[in-house]
Amino acid sequence: KELTKITSQEGELPMILQKHKQEVKSLRQQIRRTQLNNSELQKKMNDLSEELWKANERKKKLEILTKRRDLLEREQLTIQIQDIYECLTNRDRKIQELERVIELSQKTHTQEVKSLLAKQK
């Protein structure tokens, strides 16, 4: 009689299984959202890294030009180099911020998954 009560449609076991199924579905959705968010942040970081690399290349070319003594626009190039340094510094900060965001996002996700798994046990 007890076994029928537990396994019947109104019993505890079907409700527990249904609740577990919903929690698993929710966790999977959360994982998908987090992975999507991480991939978007990674793409942004890669784009910024590429921009940084290009800016470094421009900086090197400008530095070579400023070393030429016969160059009349030396002062302009010095200003451009300073602007590029500022741009590179800002992009470095952005990259570091994105890396921190990714790291925090991954830590938060890991904690949430562990918490939800602990609740299931």
N, CA, C and O atoms as a GROMACS GRO file, in nm:
protein
  484
    1LYS      N    1   0.082  -0.119   0.000
    1LYS     CA    2   0.000   0.000   0.000
    1LYS      C    3   0.087   0.126   0.000
    1LYS      O    4   0.057   0.221  -0.072
    2GLU      N    5   0.193   0.128   0.079
    2GLU     CA    6   0.284   0.243   0.086
    2GLU      C    7   0.354   0.262  -0.049
    2GLU      O    8   0.369   0.375  -0.096
    3LEU      N    9   0.397   0.151  -0.111
    3LEU     CA   10   0.465   0.159  -0.240
    3LEU      C   11   0.374   0.218  -0.346
    3LEU      O   12   0.418   0.301  -0.427
    4THR      N   13   0.250   0.179  -0.348
    4THR     CA   14   0.154   0.234  -0.445
    4THR      C   15   0.132   0.382  -0.419
    4THR      O   16   0.121   0.461  -0.513
    5LYS      N   17   0.127   0.419  -0.294
    5LYS     CA   18   0.107   0.560  -0.258
    5LYS      C   19   0.224   0.646  -0.308
    5LYS      O   20   0.203   0.757  -0.357
    6ILE      N   21   0.346   0.596  -0.297
    6ILE     CA   22   0.465   0.670  -0.338
    6ILE      C   23   0.474   0.678  -0.489
    6ILE      O   24   0.509   0.784  -0.543
    7THR      N   25   0.443   0.569  -0.559
    7THR     CA   26   0.463   0.566  -0.704
    7THR      C   27   0.339   0.607  -0.783
    7THR      O   28   0.347   0.620  -0.905
    8SER      N   29   0.227   0.627  -0.720
    8SER     CA   30   0.106   0.664  -0.792
    8SER      C   31   0.118   0.805  -0.849
    8SER      O   32   0.213   0.877  -0.818
    9GLN      N   33   0.022   0.845  -0.932
    9GLN     CA   34   0.022   0.977  -0.998
    9GLN      C   35   0.025   1.091  -0.896
    9GLN      O   36   0.090   1.192  -0.920
   10GLU      N   37  -0.043   1.076  -0.783
   10GLU     CA   38  -0.045   1.181  -0.681
   10GLU      C   39   0.066   1.162  -0.578
   10GLU      O   40   0.077   1.241  -0.484
   11GLY      N   41   0.146   1.061  -0.593
   11GLY     CA   42   0.250   1.029  -0.495
   11GLY      C   43   0.368   1.125  -0.501
   11GLY      O   44   0.374   1.214  -0.585
   12GLU      N   45   0.461   1.103  -0.410
   12GLU     CA   46   0.577   1.190  -0.396
   12GLU      C   47   0.680   1.169  -0.508
   12GLU      O   48   0.739   1.265  -0.557
   13LEU      N   49   0.702   1.044  -0.548
   13LEU     CA   50   0.806   1.014  -0.645
   13LEU      C   51   0.784   1.086  -0.779
   13LEU      O   52   0.878   1.148  -0.829
   14PRO      N   53   0.666   1.082  -0.839
   14PRO     CA   54   0.647   1.155  -0.966
   14PRO      C   55   0.670   1.306  -0.950
   14PRO      O   56   0.724   1.370  -1.039
   15MET      N   57   0.629   1.360  -0.837
   15MET     CA   58   0.649   1.504  -0.815
   15MET      C   59   0.798   1.535  -0.801
   15MET      O   60   0.846   1.635  -0.854
   16ILE      N   61   0.870   1.450  -0.730
   16ILE     CA   62   1.014   1.469  -0.712
   16ILE      C   63   1.086   1.459  -0.847
   16ILE      O   64   1.173   1.540  -0.879
   17LEU      N   65   1.047   1.359  -0.926
   17LEU     CA   66   1.108   1.342  -1.058
   17LEU      C   67   1.078   1.461  -1.149
   17LEU      O   68   1.166   1.506  -1.223
   18GLN      N   69   0.957   1.510  -1.145
   18GLN     CA   70   0.919   1.626  -1.228
   18GLN      C   71   0.998   1.750  -1.186
   18GLN      O   72   1.046   1.826  -1.270
   19LYS      N   73   1.010   1.770  -1.056
   19LYS     CA   74   1.085   1.884  -1.005
   19LYS      C   75   1.232   1.874  -1.047
   19LYS      O   76   1.293   1.973  -1.086
   20HIS      N   77   1.286   1.755  -1.039
   20HIS     CA   78   1.426   1.733  -1.080
   20HIS      C   79   1.442   1.763  -1.230
   20HIS      O   80   1.538   1.828  -1.270
   21LYS      N   81   1.349   1.716  -1.310
   21LYS     CA   82   1.353   1.739  -1.454
   21LYS      C   83   1.350   1.888  -1.485
   21LYS      O   84   1.423   1.935  -1.572
   22GLN      N   85   1.268   1.963  -1.414
   22GLN     CA   86   1.260   2.107  -1.434
   22GLN      C   87   1.390   2.177  -1.392
   22GLN      O   88   1.435   2.270  -1.459
   23GLU      N   89   1.448   2.132  -1.284
   23GLU     CA   90   1.574   2.192  -1.238
   23GLU      C   91   1.686   2.166  -1.338
   23GLU      O   92   1.766   2.255  -1.367
   24VAL      N   93   1.690   2.044  -1.392
   24VAL     CA   94   1.793   2.010  -1.492
   24VAL      C   95   1.774   2.096  -1.617
   24VAL      O   96   1.871   2.147  -1.673
   25LYS      N   97   1.651   2.112  -1.660
   25LYS     CA   98   1.621   2.195  -1.777
   25LYS      C   99   1.665   2.339  -1.752
   25LYS      O  100   1.725   2.402  -1.839
   26SER      N  101   1.635   2.389  -1.635
   26SER     CA  102   1.674   2.526  -1.598
   26SER      C  103   1.826   2.541  -1.597
   26SER      O  104   1.879   2.641  -1.646
   27LEU      N  105   1.895   2.442  -1.541
   27LEU     CA  106   2.042   2.447  -1.537
   27LEU      C  107   2.101   2.446  -1.678
   27LEU      O  108   2.196   2.519  -1.707
   28ARG      N  109   2.045   2.364  -1.764
   28ARG     CA  110   2.095   2.358  -1.902
   28ARG      C  111   2.075   2.491  -1.974
   28ARG      O  112   2.163   2.536  -2.048
   29GLN      N  113   1.960   2.553  -1.952
   29GLN     CA  114   1.935   2.684  -2.013
   29GLN      C  115   2.034   2.787  -1.959
   29GLN      O  116   2.086   2.870  -2.033
   30GLN      N  117   2.057   2.781  -1.832
   30GLN     CA  118   2.150   2.875  -1.769
   30GLN      C  119   2.292   2.854  -1.823
   30GLN      O  120   2.364   2.951  -1.848
   31ILE      N  121   2.331   2.730  -1.841
   31ILE     CA  122   2.463   2.699  -1.897
   31ILE      C  123   2.473   2.754  -2.039
   31ILE      O  124   2.574   2.815  -2.074
   32ARG      N  125   2.368   2.734  -2.120
   32ARG     CA  126   2.369   2.786  -2.258
   32ARG      C  127   2.383   2.938  -2.259
   32ARG      O  128   2.460   2.993  -2.337
   33ARG      N  129   2.307   3.006  -2.172
   33ARG     CA  130   2.315   3.152  -2.166
   33ARG      C  131   2.455   3.198  -2.125
   33ARG      O  132   2.510   3.292  -2.182
   34THR      N  133   2.512   3.131  -2.026
   34THR     CA  134   2.645   3.168  -1.978
   34THR      C  135   2.749   3.143  -2.087
   34THR      O  136   2.838   3.226  -2.107
   35GLN      N  137   2.739   3.032  -2.157
   35GLN     CA  138   2.834   3.002  -2.263
   35GLN      C  139   2.822   3.105  -2.376
   35GLN      O  140   2.923   3.148  -2.432
   36LEU      N  141   2.700   3.143  -2.409
   36LEU     CA  142   2.679   3.244  -2.513
   36LEU      C  143   2.740   3.377  -2.470
   36LEU      O  144   2.808   3.443  -2.548
   37ASN      N  145   2.716   3.414  -2.346
   37ASN     CA  146   2.771   3.538  -2.292
   37ASN      C  147   2.923   3.533  -2.295
   37ASN      O  148   2.988   3.631  -2.334
   38ASN      N  149   2.981   3.421  -2.254
   38ASN     CA  150   3.126   3.406  -2.254
   38ASN      C  151   3.182   3.415  -2.396
   38ASN      O  152   3.286   3.478  -2.417
   39SER      N  153   3.115   3.353  -2.492
   39SER     CA  154   3.165   3.357  -2.629
   39SER      C  155   3.157   3.498  -2.686
   39SER      O  156   3.245   3.540  -2.762
   40GLU      N  157   3.052   3.573  -2.650
   40GLU     CA  158   3.041   3.712  -2.695
   40GLU      C  159   3.153   3.796  -2.634
   40GLU      O  160   3.215   3.877  -2.704
   41LEU      N  161   3.178   3.778  -2.506
   41LEU     CA  162   3.286   3.852  -2.441
   41LEU      C  163   3.422   3.814  -2.500
   41LEU      O  164   3.509   3.899  -2.516
   42GLN      N  165   3.439   3.686  -2.531
   42GLN     CA  166   3.564   3.640  -2.591
   42GLN      C  167   3.583   3.704  -2.728
   42GLN      O  168   3.694   3.744  -2.762
   43LYS      N  169   3.476   3.714  -2.806
   43LYS     CA  170   3.485   3.776  -2.938
   43LYS      C  171   3.523   3.923  -2.924
   43LYS      O  172   3.609   3.972  -2.998
   44LYS      N  173   3.460   3.992  -2.830
   44LYS     CA  174   3.495   4.133  -2.808
   44LYS      C  175   3.641   4.147  -2.769
   44LYS      O  176   3.712   4.235  -2.818
   45MET      N  177   3.686   4.059  -2.682
   45MET     CA  178   3.824   4.064  -2.638
   45MET      C  179   3.919   4.037  -2.756
   45MET      O  180   4.023   4.102  -2.768
   46ASN      N  181   3.884   3.940  -2.841
   46ASN     CA  182   3.967   3.910  -2.958
   46ASN      C  183   3.971   4.029  -3.054
   46ASN      O  184   4.076   4.061  -3.108
   47ASP      N  185   3.856   4.093  -3.074
   47ASP     CA  186   3.852   4.211  -3.161
   47ASP      C  187   3.941   4.322  -3.106
   47ASP      O  188   4.016   4.385  -3.179
   48LEU      N  189   3.931   4.345  -2.976
   48LEU     CA  190   4.014   4.447  -2.914
   48LEU      C  191   4.163   4.411  -2.922
   48LEU      O  192   4.247   4.498  -2.942
   49SER      N  193   4.193   4.284  -2.907
   49SER     CA  194   4.332   4.240  -2.918
   49SER      C  195   4.385   4.265  -3.059
   49SER      O  196   4.499   4.308  -3.077
   50GLU      N  197   4.302   4.237  -3.157
   50GLU     CA  198   4.343   4.261  -3.296
   50GLU      C  199   4.364   4.410  -3.321
   50GLU      O  200   4.462   4.449  -3.385
   51GLU      N  201   4.274   4.493  -3.270
   51GLU     CA  202   4.291   4.638  -3.283
   51GLU      C  203   4.419   4.683  -3.214
   51GLU      O  204   4.492   4.768  -3.266
   52LEU      N  205   4.446   4.627  -3.100
   52LEU     CA  206   4.566   4.662  -3.026
   52LEU      C  207   4.690   4.624  -3.107
   52LEU      O  208   4.786   4.701  -3.114
   53TRP      N  209   4.689   4.507  -3.167
   53TRP     CA  210   4.802   4.463  -3.248
   53TRP      C  211   4.824   4.558  -3.365
   53TRP      O  212   4.937   4.597  -3.393
   54LYS      N  213   4.714   4.597  -3.434
   54LYS     CA  214   4.726   4.688  -3.547
   54LYS      C  215   4.780   4.824  -3.502
   54LYS      O  216   4.863   4.884  -3.569
   55ALA      N  217   4.732   4.871  -3.388
   55ALA     CA  218   4.780   4.999  -3.336
   55ALA      C  219   4.929   4.990  -3.302
   55ALA      O  220   5.003   5.085  -3.325
   56ASN      N  221   4.971   4.878  -3.247
   56ASN     CA  222   5.114   4.859  -3.218
   56ASN      C  223   5.196   4.862  -3.346
   56ASN      O  224   5.305   4.921  -3.349
   57GLU      N  225   5.145   4.801  -3.451
   57GLU     CA  226   5.216   4.802  -3.579
   57GLU      C  227   5.226   4.945  -3.634
   57GLU      O  228   5.332   4.985  -3.682
   58ARG      N  229   5.118   5.020  -3.626
   58ARG     CA  230   5.122   5.160  -3.670
   58ARG      C  231   5.222   5.240  -3.588
   58ARG      O  232   5.296   5.323  -3.641
   59LYS      N  233   5.224   5.213  -3.458
   59LYS     CA  234   5.316   5.283  -3.368
   59LYS      C  235   5.460   5.256  -3.409
   59LYS      O  236   5.542   5.347  -3.412
   60LYS      N  237   5.490   5.130  -3.439
   60LYS     CA  238   5.627   5.095  -3.479
   60LYS      C  239   5.667   5.169  -3.606
   60LYS      O  240   5.778   5.221  -3.617
   61LYS      N  241   5.575   5.174  -3.704
   61LYS     CA  242   5.606   5.244  -3.829
   61LYS      C  243   5.628   5.392  -3.805
   61LYS      O  244   5.719   5.452  -3.862
   62LEU      N  245   5.546   5.450  -3.720
   62LEU     CA  246   5.562   5.592  -3.689
   62LEU      C  247   5.692   5.619  -3.613
   62LEU      O  248   5.757   5.721  -3.634
   63GLU      N  249   5.729   5.528  -3.527
   63GLU     CA  250   5.855   5.545  -3.455
   63GLU      C  251   5.973   5.542  -3.550
   63GLU      O  252   6.069   5.617  -3.534
   64ILE      N  253   5.966   5.454  -3.649
   64ILE     CA  254   6.074   5.448  -3.749
   64ILE      C  255   6.083   5.580  -3.825
   64ILE      O  256   6.191   5.632  -3.851
   65LEU      N  257   5.966   5.633  -3.859
   65LEU     CA  258   5.964   5.761  -3.931
   65LEU      C  259   6.020   5.875  -3.847
   65LEU      O  260   6.089   5.963  -3.898
   66THR      N  261   5.990   5.874  -3.716
   66THR     CA  262   6.038   5.983  -3.631
   66THR      C  263   6.189   5.977  -3.611
   66THR      O  264   6.249   6.078  -3.574
   67LYS      N  265   6.248   5.864  -3.634
   67LYS     CA  266   6.393   5.853  -3.617
   67LYS      C  267   6.469   5.914  -3.735
   67LYS      O  268   6.588   5.942  -3.724
   68ARG      N  269   6.402   5.935  -3.846
   68ARG     CA  270   6.465   5.999  -3.962
   68ARG      C  271   6.486   6.148  -3.931
   68ARG      O  272   6.393   6.217  -3.889
   69ARG      N  273   6.607   6.195  -3.952
   69ARG     CA  274   6.639   6.334  -3.917
   69ARG      C  275   6.588   6.433  -4.021
   69ARG      O  276   6.567   6.551  -3.990
   70ASP      N  277   6.568   6.388  -4.141
   70ASP     CA  278   6.525   6.479  -4.246
   70ASP      C  279   6.373   6.496  -4.251
   70ASP      O  280   6.320   6.557  -4.344
   71LEU      N  281   6.305   6.445  -4.155
   71LEU     CA  282   6.159   6.450  -4.154
   71LEU      C  283   6.110   6.583  -4.097
   71LEU      O  284   6.142   6.617  -3.983
   72LEU      N  285   6.032   6.656  -4.175
   72LEU     CA  286   5.983   6.786  -4.131
   72LEU      C  287   5.866   6.772  -4.033
   72LEU      O  288   5.845   6.858  -3.947
   73GLU      N  289   5.791   6.666  -4.046
   73GLU     CA  290   5.671   6.650  -3.963
   73GLU      C  291   5.699   6.571  -3.835
   73GLU      O  292   5.611   6.505  -3.781
   74ARG      N  293   5.818   6.579  -3.789
   74ARG     CA  294   5.856   6.503  -3.670
   74ARG      C  295   5.766   6.533  -3.551
   74ARG      O  296   5.727   6.440  -3.479
   75GLU      N  297   5.732   6.656  -3.529
   75GLU     CA  298   5.648   6.692  -3.415
   75GLU      C  299   5.508   6.633  -3.428
   75GLU      O  300   5.450   6.585  -3.331
   76GLN      N  301   5.453   6.637  -3.551
   76GLN     CA  302   5.321   6.578  -3.574
   76GLN      C  303   5.323   6.428  -3.545
   76GLN      O  304   5.231   6.374  -3.484
   77LEU      N  305   5.426   6.364  -3.589
   77LEU     CA  306   5.436   6.220  -3.566
   77LEU      C  307   5.451   6.188  -3.418
   77LEU      O  308   5.398   6.088  -3.370
   78THR      N  309   5.522   6.273  -3.346
   78THR     CA  310   5.535   6.253  -3.201
   78THR      C  311   5.398   6.263  -3.135
   78THR      O  312   5.365   6.185  -3.045
   79ILE      N  313   5.320   6.359  -3.180
   79ILE     CA  314   5.184   6.373  -3.126
   79ILE      C  315   5.100   6.250  -3.160
   79ILE      O  316   5.025   6.200  -3.076
   80GLN      N  317   5.113   6.202  -3.284
   80GLN     CA  318   5.038   6.083  -3.323
   80GLN      C  319   5.079   5.962  -3.239
   80GLN      O  320   4.995   5.882  -3.199
   81ILE      N  321   5.208   5.951  -3.212
   81ILE     CA  322   5.256   5.840  -3.129
   81ILE      C  323   5.197   5.851  -2.989
   81ILE      O  324   5.155   5.750  -2.931
   82GLN      N  325   5.194   5.970  -2.934
   82GLN     CA  326   5.135   5.988  -2.801
   82GLN      C  327   4.987   5.951  -2.802
   82GLN      O  328   4.938   5.887  -2.709
   83ASP      N  329   4.917   5.990  -2.908
   83ASP     CA  330   4.775   5.953  -2.920
   83ASP      C  331   4.758   5.802  -2.927
   83ASP      O  332   4.668   5.745  -2.867
   84ILE      N  333   4.846   5.739  -3.003
   84ILE     CA  334   4.839   5.592  -3.016
   84ILE      C  335   4.868   5.526  -2.882
   84ILE      O  336   4.801   5.429  -2.845
   85TYR      N  337   4.967   5.578  -2.808
   85TYR     CA  338   4.995   5.523  -2.675
   85TYR      C  339   4.873   5.532  -2.585
   85TYR      O  340   4.840   5.438  -2.513
   86GLU      N  341   4.805   5.647  -2.589
   86GLU     CA  342   4.684   5.663  -2.509
   86GLU      C  343   4.577   5.563  -2.552
   86GLU      O  344   4.510   5.501  -2.470
   87CYS      N  345   4.562   5.549  -2.683
   87CYS     CA  346   4.464   5.454  -2.738
   87CYS      C  347   4.497   5.311  -2.693
   87CYS      O  348   4.408   5.236  -2.652
   88LEU      N  349   4.625   5.276  -2.701
   88LEU     CA  350   4.667   5.142  -2.659
   88LEU      C  351   4.642   5.121  -2.510
   88LEU      O  352   4.599   5.014  -2.468
   89THR      N  353   4.670   5.222  -2.432
   89THR     CA  354   4.647   5.212  -2.288
   89THR      C  355   4.500   5.190  -2.258
   89THR      O  356   4.464   5.106  -2.175
   90ASN      N  357   4.414   5.265  -2.326
   90ASN     CA  358   4.270   5.249  -2.307
   90ASN      C  359   4.223   5.110  -2.349
   90ASN      O  360   4.141   5.048  -2.281
   91ARG      N  361   4.275   5.062  -2.459
   91ARG     CA  362   4.235   4.929  -2.506
   91ARG      C  363   4.286   4.820  -2.412
   91ARG      O  364   4.218   4.721  -2.389
   92ASP      N  365   4.406   4.840  -2.359
   92ASP     CA  366   4.458   4.744  -2.261
   92ASP      C  367   4.365   4.738  -2.141
   92ASP      O  368   4.335   4.630  -2.090
   93ARG      N  369   4.319   4.854  -2.096
   93ARG     CA  370   4.226   4.857  -1.982
   93ARG      C  371   4.097   4.784  -2.017
   93ARG      O  372   4.045   4.708  -1.936
   94LYS      N  373   4.045   4.808  -2.138
   94LYS     CA  374   3.922   4.741  -2.180
   94LYS      C  375   3.941   4.590  -2.182
   94LYS      O  376   3.854   4.515  -2.137
   95ILE      N  377   4.054   4.546  -2.235
   95ILE     CA  378   4.082   4.402  -2.240
   95ILE      C  379   4.089   4.345  -2.100
   95ILE      O  380   4.034   4.238  -2.073
   96GLN      N  381   4.157   4.415  -2.010
   96GLN     CA  382   4.166   4.367  -1.871
   96GLN      C  383   4.028   4.362  -1.806
   96GLN      O  384   3.998   4.268  -1.732
   97GLU      N  385   3.945   4.462  -1.833
   97GLU     CA  386   3.810   4.461  -1.778
   97GLU      C  387   3.730   4.343  -1.832
   97GLU      O  388   3.660   4.275  -1.757
   98LEU      N  389   3.741   4.318  -1.963
   98LEU     CA  390   3.669   4.205  -2.022
   98LEU      C  391   3.719   4.072  -1.966
   98LEU      O  392   3.640   3.981  -1.942
   99GLU      N  393   3.848   4.062  -1.945
   99GLU     CA  394   3.902   3.939  -1.886
   99GLU      C  395   3.848   3.921  -1.745
   99GLU      O  396   3.814   3.809  -1.705
  100ARG      N  397   3.839   4.029  -1.668
  100ARG     CA  398   3.782   4.019  -1.532
  100ARG      C  399   3.635   3.979  -1.538
  100ARG      O  400   3.589   3.898  -1.458
  101VAL      N  401   3.561   4.037  -1.634
  101VAL     CA  402   3.419   4.004  -1.647
  101VAL      C  403   3.402   3.856  -1.681
  101VAL      O  404   3.316   3.788  -1.625
  102ILE      N  405   3.485   3.806  -1.774
  102ILE     CA  406   3.478   3.665  -1.811
  102ILE      C  407   3.510   3.578  -1.690
  102ILE      O  408   3.441   3.480  -1.663
  103GLU      N  409   3.615   3.613  -1.619
  103GLU     CA  410   3.656   3.535  -1.502
  103GLU      C  411   3.547   3.534  -1.396
  103GLU      O  412   3.516   3.429  -1.339
  104LEU      N  413   3.488   3.651  -1.369
  104LEU     CA  414   3.381   3.657  -1.269
  104LEU      C  415   3.258   3.580  -1.315
  104LEU      O  416   3.192   3.513  -1.236
  105SER      N  417   3.229   3.590  -1.444
  105SER     CA  418   3.114   3.519  -1.499
  105SER      C  419   3.132   3.368  -1.484
  105SER      O  420   3.039   3.297  -1.447
  106GLN      N  421   3.252   3.321  -1.513
  106GLN     CA  422   3.279   3.178  -1.501
  106GLN      C  423   3.274   3.134  -1.355
  106GLN      O  424   3.222   3.027  -1.325
  107LYS      N  425   3.328   3.216  -1.265
  107LYS     CA  426   3.324   3.181  -1.122
  107LYS      C  427   3.180   3.176  -1.072
  107LYS      O  428   3.142   3.085  -0.999
  108THR      N  429   3.102   3.277  -1.112
  108THR     CA  430   2.962   3.282  -1.070
  108THR      C  431   2.886   3.161  -1.123
  108THR      O  432   2.809   3.099  -1.050
  109HIS      N  433   2.909   3.129  -1.248
  109HIS     CA  434   2.841   3.014  -1.306
  109HIS      C  435   2.878   2.886  -1.233
  109HIS      O  436   2.791   2.805  -1.202
  110THR      N  437   3.005   2.869  -1.205
  110THR     CA  438   3.051   2.750  -1.133
  110THR      C  439   2.986   2.742  -0.996
  110THR      O  440   2.942   2.634  -0.954
  111GLN      N  441   2.980   2.854  -0.926
  111GLN     CA  442   2.918   2.856  -0.794
  111GLN      C  443   2.770   2.823  -0.801
  111GLN      O  444   2.717   2.749  -0.718
  112GLU      N  445   2.702   2.878  -0.903
  112GLU     CA  446   2.559   2.851  -0.918
  112GLU      C  447   2.534   2.703  -0.946
  112GLU      O  448   2.443   2.642  -0.889
  113VAL      N  449   2.614   2.647  -1.033
  113VAL     CA  450   2.598   2.505  -1.066
  113VAL      C  451   2.624   2.419  -0.942
  113VAL      O  452   2.549   2.326  -0.914
  114LYS      N  453   2.732   2.452  -0.868
  114LYS     CA  454   2.760   2.375  -0.748
  114LYS      C  455   2.648   2.389  -0.646
  114LYS      O  456   2.609   2.292  -0.582
  115SER      N  457   2.596   2.509  -0.632
  115SER     CA  458   2.487   2.533  -0.538
  115SER      C  459   2.364   2.452  -0.576
  115SER      O  460   2.301   2.388  -0.491
  116LEU      N  461   2.329   2.456  -0.704
  116LEU     CA  462   2.212   2.382  -0.749
  116LEU      C  463   2.232   2.231  -0.736
  116LEU      O  464   2.139   2.158  -0.702
  117LEU      N  465   2.352   2.186  -0.765
  117LEU     CA  466   2.380   2.043  -0.749
  117LEU      C  467   2.374   2.003  -0.602
  117LEU      O  468   2.327   1.894  -0.569
  118ALA      N  469   2.421   2.090  -0.515
  118ALA     CA  470   2.416   2.062  -0.371
  118ALA      C  471   2.270   2.055  -0.323
  118ALA      O  472   2.236   1.974  -0.237
  119LYS      N  473   2.187   2.141  -0.380
  119LYS     CA  474   2.045   2.138  -0.341
  119LYS      C  475   1.978   2.008  -0.384
  119LYS      O  476   1.888   1.958  -0.316
  120GLN      N  477   2.021   1.955  -0.497
  120GLN     CA  478   1.960   1.833  -0.548
  120GLN      C  479   1.996   1.711  -0.463
  120GLN      O  480   1.920   1.615  -0.454
  121LYS      N  481   2.114   1.717  -0.402
  121LYS     CA  482   2.157   1.605  -0.322
  121LYS      C  483   2.084   1.610  -0.192
  121LYS      O  484   2.105   1.524  -0.107
   0.00000   0.00000   0.00000
